[in-house]
Amino acid sequence: MALLKKINSDPKIKNQQKKLLLWFISIFMVITMTGFSNERKLKITKQYLNIPVGYKARMKLVEIKVNGKMQREFPVQLAEDSVNYWIYIDVTEFNGKSITLNSPASLKSLNRIYQDEQINGSDSLYKESNRPQFHFTVKRGWSNDINGPIFYNNQYHLFWQSFPFGLSWNTGFMYWGHAVSADLLHWKELPPAMMLDSLGSPWSGSSVIDKNNDGGWGKDALVLYYTAFDRVSGKQVQCIAFSTDNANTFKRYGGNPVIDSNWEMQTTDTRDPHVFWHELSKHWIMVLLEKDGMSFYNSLDMRKWVKQSHFKGLWECPDFFELPVDGDNQTKKWVLHGGSPEYMIGTFDGKKFSPETAKLRYCDENKEDPGDLLYASQSFANMPENRRVQMAWGRIEHPGMPFTQMMLFPTEFSLITTAEGIRLVANPIGEINRLHNKAYKWESITLKRANEELEKIKAGPLHLKINFSLDPGHFLRLSYHGDEFLNLSSDELQIGENSVELLVDKTVAEIFINHGKHYIVRSLNKNRNGDGLLFNSERYGPVINHMEVYQMKSIWNSAE
């Protein structure tokens, strides 16, 4: 910039020379900032493009063009030297067509991209050393917020925020990942449900079934509500996509965005629409983060939305549902929670939520790690038998893997009356029993005997249940691979008998105390020493009345 000023003000340089020099300098600056663009032409004959990634490589934008028109763009650390792992993209839509890959990356790295009917690493897929064995993880890349889980046409559909191009998220290039399951346990990952469009990246949202064709897209259409994020302006607006082919493909609504409240709210924090049908008021309801809390909107046609109220105090990724108290369908309460496990219980009249409790938590703070390991949970819509089952993003890394983050095990919500009042509890879904392999059971055993028996069980994914008593001043301490992940004192438990249910997978432990009254998530040490599950401190530990241990089957045995 200083050089430009000097040239412009120097009287010794003639005007024509100035123009020529300034033109050359501006072209040089553009090239310096954007880099030279290389291209590679390919005729697509196979399903996947396998793309090499290097940890130390700079993130560069790759464009896919057909007949000179850009079809897709994505950032990737395209490996220039050593390859650390491979990602893939499904290019079925371009089959038989010639495409051009454009990128400022070197031709050497572009030429490493190759076509195949299999993704690179398919021979070890789901068998990797740090791959959880009964928790859902993506094949490649980054995953975060759960989006729009729903039971639709006899299948469970799970969507999530996906960045399939690397191990760190990129908010401007998020997709909606998509997987289906028949049992909430075994998942088949499908191509992304949504990628970028002209309004931006599809951020978090929800899904509903339009049973009466209120929106006009077709009876029983699956309708997705999501936030579109423009990476240039930073705007966040609310949009619709829909499917009429059993969720195989989704089309954007031509009238998007259906809500743009950025100017009204004087913020770009307007996101994560949670939509459902409210039978009592005969309206569609949307709960939407706006600025400092949740706004409640109404609609009759699913397209035009009118704001009814605003509730401060909870932050992003809302979930909102009604549950019976103690199983009594004559006594129901509404539960509103945000991205963290914080929630409130209250009433809802179709326009306004009225809380009856202070802010509560259904998952305890993690004492060892900053922040919540459980985040952005969502419950499945349209569940059979009116069950309320939720899944959450587990904010856990997987070193050395071609993927990172995970989904925590599905848990079933219920409202129970406690001495402190009505509370939300979470417990592992009953379907977990289908994953049990070899079983071990004991009655009234000492802690020393318990450890002797546990030492005989091979380290690996486990499901443990214990009923125990703990004397004052004593504690329950558990370790796995030499890493202590649970330390409970008698002060933290109820007087008399207590229960702990424990899910141990390769990188995570989920702990449910006294039938879900306390739910704890712990990240496990990735450096394993071969030791399995053990109680620490036999002298001051619990008295075990009953213990069950199950070795767990992998959910990936039937995965592709």
C-alpha positions in Angstrom: 0.0 0.0 0.0 2.9 2.4 0.8 4.4 1.6 -2.6 1.2 2.5 -4.4 1.0 5.9 -2.6 4.7 6.6 -3.4 4.2 5.9 -7.1 1.0 7.9 -7.3 2.6 11.0 -5.7 6.0 10.9 -7.5 6.1 13.8 -10.0 9.0 12.1 -11.9 6.8 9.3 -13.1 4.5 10.2 -16.0 0.8 9.5 -15.8 0.9 6.8 -18.4 3.7 5.1 -16.6 1.9 5.4 -13.3 -1.2 3.7 -14.8 0.9 0.8 -16.2 2.9 0.4 -12.9 -0.2 0.5 -10.8 -1.9 -2.0 -13.0 1.0 -4.5 -12.8 1.2 -4.0 -9.0 -2.6 -4.6 -8.5 -2.4 -7.8 -10.6 0.6 -9.0 -8.6 -1.3 -8.3 -5.3 -4.4 -10.2 -6.5 -2.2 -13.2 -7.5 -0.3 -13.0 -4.2 -3.5 -13.0 -2.1 -5.5 -15.6 -4.1 -2.7 -17.8 -5.4 -2.4 -19.2 -8.8 -5.3 -21.5 -9.7 -4.5 -24.9 -11.2 -7.0 -27.2 -12.8 -7.5 -30.8 -13.5 -10.1 -32.4 -15.8 -11.7 -35.7 -15.1 -14.5 -37.8 -16.6 -16.5 -39.3 -13.8 -17.0 -43.0 -14.1 -17.0 -44.1 -10.4 -18.9 -43.1 -7.3 -16.2 -41.5 -5.2 -13.3 -39.0 -5.4 -10.7 -39.9 -2.8 -8.9 -36.8 -1.6 -5.5 -36.8 0.4 -5.3 -34.6 3.5 -2.2 -33.4 5.3 -2.3 -32.1 8.8 0.3 -29.4 8.1 -1.1 -28.3 4.7 -2.9 -25.0 4.3 -6.6 -25.0 3.8 -7.4 -24.3 0.2 -10.6 -24.0 -1.7 -11.4 -26.6 -4.4 -14.1 -25.9 -7.0 -15.9 -28.6 -9.1 -17.1 -27.2 -12.4 -19.1 -28.7 -15.2 -19.0 -26.8 -18.6 -17.4 -23.9 -16.8 -20.2 -23.6 -14.2 -19.4 -24.2 -10.6 -21.3 -27.0 -9.1 -19.6 -27.4 -5.7 -16.9 -25.8 -3.6 -15.2 -26.9 -0.5 -12.1 -26.1 1.6 -9.6 -28.9 2.3 -6.0 -29.3 3.6 -5.0 -30.9 0.3 -1.8 -32.8 1.1 1.3 -31.4 -0.7 3.7 -33.8 1.0 2.9 -36.7 3.3 -0.7 -37.9 3.4 -2.2 -38.2 7.0 -5.6 -39.5 6.0 -8.1 -39.5 3.1 -11.5 -37.9 2.8 -14.0 -38.6 0.0 -16.9 -37.0 -1.8 -19.7 -38.8 -3.6 -19.8 -37.7 -7.2 -22.6 -39.9 -8.4 -24.5 -36.9 -9.7 -21.7 -36.2 -12.2 -21.5 -39.8 -13.5 -20.6 -39.8 -17.2 -19.8 -36.0 -17.2 -16.5 -34.3 -17.5 -15.6 -32.1 -14.5 -12.9 -29.6 -13.8 -11.2 -29.3 -10.4 -10.0 -25.8 -9.8 -7.7 -24.9 -6.8 -4.7 -22.8 -5.9 -3.2 -26.1 -4.7 -0.3 -27.6 -6.7 -1.0 -29.9 -9.6 0.9 -32.6 -7.7 -1.7 -32.5 -5.0 -4.6 -32.3 -7.4 -3.3 -35.2 -9.4 -3.3 -37.4 -6.2 -7.1 -37.2 -6.2 -8.5 -40.4 -7.7 -11.8 -42.1 -8.5 -12.9 -45.4 -7.0 -16.0 -47.4 -6.2 -14.7 -47.6 -2.6 -13.5 -44.9 -0.2 -9.8 -45.0 0.7 -9.5 -47.0 3.9 -12.8 -48.9 3.4 -10.9 -52.1 4.5 -10.4 -50.7 8.0 -13.6 -48.6 8.2 -15.3 -48.9 11.6 -12.4 -51.0 12.9 -10.0 -48.1 13.6 -8.2 -48.2 16.9 -10.1 -45.2 18.4 -13.4 -45.9 16.7 -16.3 -46.1 19.3 -18.0 -49.5 18.9 -21.6 -48.7 20.0 -21.7 -45.0 19.6 -22.4 -43.4 16.2 -19.5 -41.7 14.5 -19.2 -40.5 10.9 -17.0 -42.2 8.3 -14.8 -39.1 7.7 -14.4 -35.6 8.9 -16.1 -33.5 11.6 -19.6 -33.8 13.1 -21.5 -31.7 15.6 -25.1 -30.5 16.4 -27.8 -33.1 16.1 -30.4 -31.9 13.6 -34.0 -32.9 13.1 -34.0 -36.6 14.3 -37.3 -38.2 13.4 -39.1 -41.5 13.0 -40.4 -41.4 9.4 -41.9 -44.3 7.3 -40.7 -46.9 9.7 -37.1 -45.7 9.9 -35.2 -43.5 12.3 -33.6 -40.6 10.5 -30.6 -38.8 12.1 -29.3 -35.5 10.7 -26.3 -33.5 12.0 -24.0 -30.7 11.3 -21.3 -32.1 9.1 -17.9 -30.9 7.8 -16.7 -33.9 5.8 -13.5 -32.2 4.5 -11.4 -32.1 7.7 -11.1 -32.5 11.4 -11.9 -28.9 12.4 -15.2 -27.4 11.6 -15.7 -24.6 9.1 -19.0 -22.8 9.7 -19.2 -21.5 6.1 -19.2 -25.0 4.6 -21.4 -27.1 6.9 -23.6 -29.8 5.4 -26.6 -31.7 6.9 -25.2 -35.3 7.4 -27.8 -38.1 7.2 -28.1 -41.6 8.5 -30.9 -44.1 8.9 -31.6 -46.9 11.4 -34.2 -49.5 12.1 -33.5 -49.8 15.8 -31.7 -46.6 17.0 -28.5 -48.7 17.3 -27.2 -49.7 13.9 -26.9 -46.7 11.6 -26.2 -46.5 7.9 -24.6 -43.2 6.8 -26.1 -41.8 3.6 -25.0 -39.0 1.3 -25.6 -35.5 2.8 -29.2 -34.4 2.9 -28.2 -30.7 2.2 -25.2 -28.9 0.9 -24.6 -25.2 0.3 -26.9 -23.0 -1.8 -27.1 -19.4 -2.7 -28.2 -18.4 0.8 -25.3 -20.1 2.4 -24.4 -23.1 4.6 -27.3 -25.1 6.1 -26.9 -24.8 9.9 -28.9 -26.6 12.6 -32.7 -27.1 12.6 -35.5 -29.6 12.9 -37.7 -31.9 10.8 -41.5 -32.5 10.8 -44.0 -34.6 8.8 -46.6 -32.6 7.0 -49.4 -35.1 7.4 -52.2 -32.8 6.0 -50.2 -31.0 3.3 -50.4 -27.7 5.1 -47.3 -26.5 3.3 -48.4 -27.6 -0.1 -45.4 -29.8 -0.9 -47.3 -33.0 -0.7 -49.1 -35.1 1.9 -46.7 -36.7 4.4 -43.7 -34.7 3.0 -40.7 -34.6 5.3 -40.0 -30.9 5.9 -36.7 -29.6 7.2 -36.4 -26.2 8.9 -32.9 -24.9 9.1 -30.8 -21.8 9.4 -28.9 -20.6 6.3 -25.6 -18.9 7.2 -23.9 -16.5 4.7 -20.2 -16.6 5.3 -19.7 -13.2 3.7 -22.3 -11.1 5.4 -22.7 -13.3 8.5 -26.5 -13.3 8.2 -28.5 -16.1 9.6 -32.0 -16.6 8.1 -34.6 -19.4 8.4 -35.3 -21.7 5.5 -37.2 -24.8 4.4 -36.3 -27.9 2.4 -38.6 -30.8 1.8 -38.6 -34.4 0.5 -41.4 -36.3 -1.2 -39.3 -39.4 -2.1 -38.9 -41.0 1.4 -36.0 -38.6 2.4 -33.8 -39.8 -0.5 -33.5 -36.2 -1.8 -34.4 -32.8 -0.6 -35.5 -29.6 -2.5 -35.2 -26.1 -1.2 -38.4 -24.1 -0.9 -38.4 -21.3 -3.6 -39.7 -18.8 -1.1 -36.6 -19.0 1.2 -35.9 -17.4 3.6 -39.2 -17.7 5.5 -37.9 -15.6 8.5 -35.2 -12.9 8.4 -35.2 -11.2 11.7 -31.6 -9.9 11.7 -32.6 -6.3 11.3 -35.5 -6.4 13.8 -33.3 -8.1 16.5 -30.2 -6.1 15.6 -28.1 -9.2 15.7 -27.1 -12.1 13.4 -27.7 -14.5 16.3 -31.0 -15.8 14.9 -30.8 -19.6 14.3 -31.7 -23.2 15.0 -35.5 -23.4 14.3 -37.3 -26.1 16.2 -40.7 -26.8 14.7 -43.6 -29.0 15.7 -47.4 -29.3 15.5 -49.3 -28.1 18.6 -52.5 -30.0 18.7 -54.2 -27.9 21.4 -53.8 -24.6 19.5 -54.0 -26.2 16.0 -50.9 -24.3 14.9 -47.4 -25.1 13.8 -44.9 -23.8 16.5 -41.4 -22.6 15.9 -38.9 -22.1 18.8 -36.0 -19.9 17.5 -32.9 -18.5 19.1 -33.0 -14.8 18.7 -30.3 -12.6 20.3 -30.6 -13.5 24.1 -33.2 -16.3 24.2 -36.0 -18.2 22.5 -38.7 -16.7 20.4 -42.0 -18.5 19.8 -43.6 -18.2 16.4 -47.0 -19.5 15.0 -48.0 -20.6 11.5 -50.9 -22.3 9.8 -49.3 -22.9 6.4 -45.7 -23.7 7.5 -44.4 -20.8 5.4 -45.7 -17.5 7.0 -44.6 -17.2 10.6 -45.8 -14.7 13.2 -43.8 -14.0 16.4 -45.9 -14.4 19.6 -43.4 -14.1 22.5 -39.8 -14.1 23.5 -38.2 -16.0 26.5 -34.7 -15.0 27.8 -32.1 -17.1 29.4 -31.5 -20.2 27.3 -29.0 -20.3 24.4 -29.2 -21.9 20.9 -30.3 -25.4 19.6 -33.7 -25.4 21.4 -35.6 -28.6 22.1 -39.2 -28.3 23.4 -41.6 -31.1 24.3 -44.3 -32.2 26.7 -44.0 -35.2 29.0 -46.2 -36.9 31.6 -45.1 -36.5 35.2 -44.4 -39.9 36.8 -46.1 -41.6 33.8 -49.4 -40.0 34.5 -50.9 -38.7 31.2 -53.4 -36.5 33.1 -50.5 -34.5 34.5 -48.1 -33.2 31.9 -45.4 -30.5 31.8 -43.4 -28.8 29.1 -39.6 -28.9 29.0 -37.6 -26.3 27.2 -33.8 -26.6 26.9 -31.1 -25.1 24.8 -27.7 -26.3 23.5 -26.3 -27.2 26.9 -28.1 -29.6 29.3 -29.8 -26.7 31.0 -33.5 -26.8 31.0 -36.7 -25.4 32.6 -40.1 -27.0 33.3 -43.3 -25.1 32.8 -46.5 -24.6 30.8 -47.2 -23.6 27.2 -50.4 -22.2 25.8 -49.4 -22.2 22.1 -47.9 -18.8 22.2 -45.9 -18.3 25.4 -43.8 -20.6 27.7 -44.2 -19.9 31.4 -41.5 -21.5 33.5 -42.2 -23.0 36.9 -38.7 -23.9 37.8 -35.3 -22.2 37.9 -32.7 -23.2 35.4 -31.8 -26.9 35.9 -29.5 -29.5 34.4 -30.1 -33.1 33.3 -26.4 -33.8 32.7 -23.8 -32.8 35.3 -20.9 -30.5 34.6 -17.7 -32.3 33.6 -15.2 -31.6 36.4 -12.1 -32.5 34.4 -12.8 -30.9 31.0 -13.8 -27.3 30.3 -17.3 -26.9 28.9 -19.9 -29.5 28.3 -19.1 -32.8 26.6 -22.8 -33.2 25.9 -24.1 -30.4 23.7 -26.8 -29.6 21.1 -29.0 -32.6 21.9 -32.3 -33.1 20.1 -35.2 -35.5 20.7 -36.8 -37.7 17.9 -40.0 -36.4 16.5 -42.9 -38.7 15.8 -41.6 -41.5 18.1 -43.8 -44.7 18.4 -45.6 -44.9 21.7 -44.9 -41.2 22.4 -41.5 -42.0 23.7 -39.1 -39.0 24.1 -35.7 -40.3 23.0 -32.8 -37.8 22.5 -29.3 -38.0 21.0 -26.6 -35.4 21.7 -23.3 -34.3 20.2 -20.4 -35.7 22.2 -17.6 -33.1 22.1 -14.8 -35.7 22.2 -11.8 -35.9 20.0 -10.3 -39.1 18.4 -6.6 -38.6 17.9 -5.1 -40.2 14.9 -8.5 -40.9 13.3 -9.9 -39.7 10.0 -12.9 -38.5 11.9 -13.6 -36.5 15.1 -16.4 -35.9 17.6 -19.3 -38.4 18.1 -22.9 -38.9 19.0 -23.7 -40.0 22.6 -25.8 -43.1 23.1 -29.6 -42.5 22.8 -31.3 -41.8 26.1 -35.0 -41.8 27.0 -36.3 -38.7 28.8 -39.0 -38.8 31.6 -40.2 -36.5 34.3 -40.3 -37.7 37.8 -41.2 -36.2 41.2 -38.2 -35.9 43.6 -37.8 -34.3 47.0 -36.5 -31.2 45.2 -39.5 -31.1 42.8 -40.2 -32.4 39.3 -37.0 -33.2 37.4 -36.0 -34.4 34.0 -34.1 -37.7 34.0 -32.3 -39.5 31.2 -31.6 -43.3 30.9 -30.1 -45.4 28.2 -32.8 -46.7 25.8 -34.0 -50.3 26.5 -32.8 -51.3 23.0 -29.3 -51.4 24.5 -30.0 -55.0 25.6 -29.8 -56.1 21.9 -26.1 -55.3 22.0 -25.3 -57.5 25.0 -22.8 -60.2 24.3 -21.3 -62.3 27.1 -22.9 -61.6 30.5 -21.6 -61.8 34.0 -23.6 -61.4 37.2 -22.8 -61.5 41.0 -24.7 -61.0 44.2 -23.4 -59.5 47.5 -19.7 -59.6 46.7 -16.7 -57.7 48.3 -14.9 -55.1 46.4 -11.8 -57.2 46.3 -13.8 -60.1 44.7 -15.4 -57.6 42.3 -12.0 -56.5 41.1 -10.8 -60.1 40.8 -13.8 -60.9 38.6 -13.4 -57.7 36.5 -9.8 -58.5 35.8 -10.9 -61.7 34.1 -13.1 -59.7 31.6 -11.3 -58.5 28.5 -10.9 -54.8 28.2 -13.3 -53.4 25.6 -16.8 -51.9 25.2 -18.8 -52.7 28.3 -22.2 -52.1 29.9 -22.1 -52.3 33.7 -24.9 -52.1 36.3 -24.3 -52.1 40.1 -26.5 -51.7 43.2 -24.4 -50.6 46.2 -24.3 -49.0 49.6 -21.7 -46.4 50.7 -20.8 -45.7 54.3 -20.4 -42.0 55.3 -16.9 -40.7 54.3 -16.4 -43.5 51.7 -16.5 -43.2 47.9 -17.1 -45.0 44.7 -14.1 -44.7 42.3 -13.8 -46.4 39.0 -10.9 -46.5 36.4 -10.6 -47.8 32.9 -7.2 -48.4 31.3 -5.6 -46.9 34.5 -7.5 -43.7 34.0 -9.9 -42.8 36.9 -13.1 -41.4 35.3 -15.5 -41.6 38.2 -15.1 -40.4 41.8 -18.3 -40.1 43.9 -18.4 -39.5 47.6 -21.1 -40.6 50.0 -22.2 -36.9 50.2 -23.1 -36.9 46.6 -25.4 -40.0 46.9 -28.6 -40.9 48.7 -28.7 -42.7 52.0 -29.1 -46.4 51.7 -28.9 -48.3 48.4 -27.8 -46.5 45.2 -27.4 -47.6 41.6 -24.9 -46.8 38.8 -25.3 -47.8 35.2 -22.2 -47.4 33.1 -21.6 -47.4 29.3 -17.9 -47.7 28.5 -16.8 -47.3 24.9 -13.3 -46.7 23.4 -13.3 -42.9 24.0 -16.2 -42.2 26.3 -17.9 -43.2 29.5 -21.6 -42.4 30.1 -22.7 -42.7 33.8 -26.3 -42.8 35.0 -26.7 -42.6 38.8 -29.9 -43.6 40.6 -31.9 -44.3 37.4 -30.8 -41.1 35.6 -31.2 -38.6 38.4 -27.6 -37.7 37.6 -26.1 -38.2 34.2 -22.4 -37.7 33.6 -20.3 -37.9 30.5 -16.5 -38.5 30.7 -13.9 -38.5 28.0 -11.6 -41.6 28.4 -7.8 -41.6 28.1 -6.8 -42.6 24.5 -3.5 -44.1 25.8 -4.5 -47.5 26.9 -2.4 -49.6 29.3 -4.4 -52.9 28.9 -6.3 -52.7 32.2 -10.0 -53.0 32.1 -12.6 -51.7 34.4 -11.6 -51.6 38.1 -12.7 -50.2 41.4 -10.1 -48.0 43.1 -9.6 -48.2 46.9 -11.0 -51.5 48.1 -10.8 -50.3 51.7 -13.1 -47.3 51.5 -15.2 -48.3 48.5 -18.9 -49.4 48.3 -20.6 -52.6 49.5 -21.8 -54.2 46.3 -25.2 -55.8 46.5 -25.6 -56.7 42.9 -23.4 -56.3 39.8 -23.9 -57.1 36.1 -21.3 -56.7 33.3 -22.0 -57.2 29.6 -19.4 -57.3 26.9 -20.9 -55.2 24.0 -21.3 -56.1 20.4 -20.2 -53.7 17.8 -22.9 -51.7 16.0 -20.8 -51.7 12.9 -21.0 -55.5 12.2 -23.8 -54.9 9.7 -22.5 -51.5 8.6 -21.4 -50.9 5.0 
